[in-house]
Amino acid sequence: MKLLKFLGISLVIIVSLTAFLLYEGDVPTGVIDAKYTSPASQFLDLGAEGLIHYRDEGSRRNDVVVLLHGSNASLHTWEPWVRRLIDRYRVISLDFPAHGLTGAVESGRYSTASYVEVIEQLMEHLDIKHFVLGGNSMGGRIAWQYTLENPDQVDALVLVAASGLAAWRETRPDDAGNGVLAFSLLGKPWFRFFAAKLDPYYLIEQGLASAYNHSDVVNDELIMRYYDLHLREGTRAATLARFGQRRKSDNPDLSEITAPTLLMWGKADPLISMATARQFEAAIPNTTTAYYENVGHIPMEEIPDRSANDLRAFLGSLDPDEIVPDNVVQADINAVDTGPDRP
């Protein structure tokens, strides 16, 4: 009996000490916002659905490209593309609720359906009727869902390592984020219980190294961006709530997507494998592909020059009057492989 009591007390001490050592509190929103806003930052007040952080860059006379980030990311992931596109396009990016400088929202709605509504309201606010819609990972899932619901608005669709149908995930467990520990742990209720105050630094470091295929893009600045935004007051709790919400298992007919679609994928993507890219090829009628050797889940940051040029070539092919800069090769970009590239 004394042994059990001793073991029980020891366990409590160990757990308490571990919790103390790994504890990290939230950071006030003002501190984080001051660091990560830019002159292009704007905020749209949607009441209970949040104060949506977005950027609207480039000439208002140009064609519009809207870019949607992935899970646990932010609009900052598109900065390399924005710099390479705004000479020709008006580029809009945004932070979804539970992400970036939007963070937690009063409604607590963090679903694909609610994110589609955010885009609808932002486009209405900006009075934009037609645009190219691109998304990475979770943002890709939102992009194709938005296209299905608003086909008259989307002139072209760009899916960058996009999440696919629920049925594809069920039949292909290798697409569930193997190698990225944080995503696996966030799916477990017991971990979410402890994660509310857990210092996420090492999980973020490991996750980014895996997602970016151990690219040298993963530096201190990138890690701290994810770390700071995750610790922004309220965001950590919102992230846990988002992962705890039940996801719909609907499987819509992607063949209804008539917009020209570009599939961009890293062949070394550890989160969403090439098997999903092939599923999109089979499901969506009018697809062009740009696939990259030795590239992970975030091509727009890992190989920004090549991926942005491929996007411009694709968009240029849709417009016979488009004048493509000399450094963009307008050609068939199907099955593109690429070597190293830098931001």
Helices and strands as residue ranges (DSSP letters): H 2-22, H 29-36, E 41-45, G 47-49, E 51-57, E 63-68, G 75-78, H 79-85, E 89-94, H 112-126, E 131-136, H 138-149, E 154-160, H 166-171, G 173-175, H 181-186, H 189-195, H 201-211, H 220-231, H 235-244, G 254-256, E 261-266, H 274-283, E 287-292, H 299-302, H 304-317
